[in-house]
Amino acid sequence: MATEQVNQIARTTVEQSQGSQEISGAMDRVADMVKQIAKATREQGKGSELIMSAAERMKTLTSQVKSSSQEQSSSSSLIVRSTEGISSMIENIKKACGMQAESSCRIVQAIEDIAESTKTTVDATRVMDGVAAGLSQQIGVLSKEMSIFKIELGK
């Protein structure tokens, strides 16, 4: 009986030793897992810092893009207004050219009318010269005839 108890104690001791070894192994594994968790947490913290840094840079870039877009929009509006102004000026120039062309046509027509009137006046003047020359001859003849008449009256 005593041997059996000793054997029982020995087996229990061996089992307890094996259990202790398993518990020790489990604790080592738990310690490794805690180390891995701590490492993963540190890496996650670094990753979070990188993400926060990248997010901050993205915020800055987004602000710059927004500012650039607003400037581009303002520039585009200015270009549109300038283009409309140029189009209006071109239309005004076109109208002025049309008016100038009409005025030039009227001037040419007036010059042609003056030329025609001048020709008519020259022709009328020539006719009048002919008539005046004819009248002058008739006056000369009439003067001679009158002088004869005066001489005969005076006798």
Residue pairs with C-beta under 8 A, 6 or more apart in sequence:
none
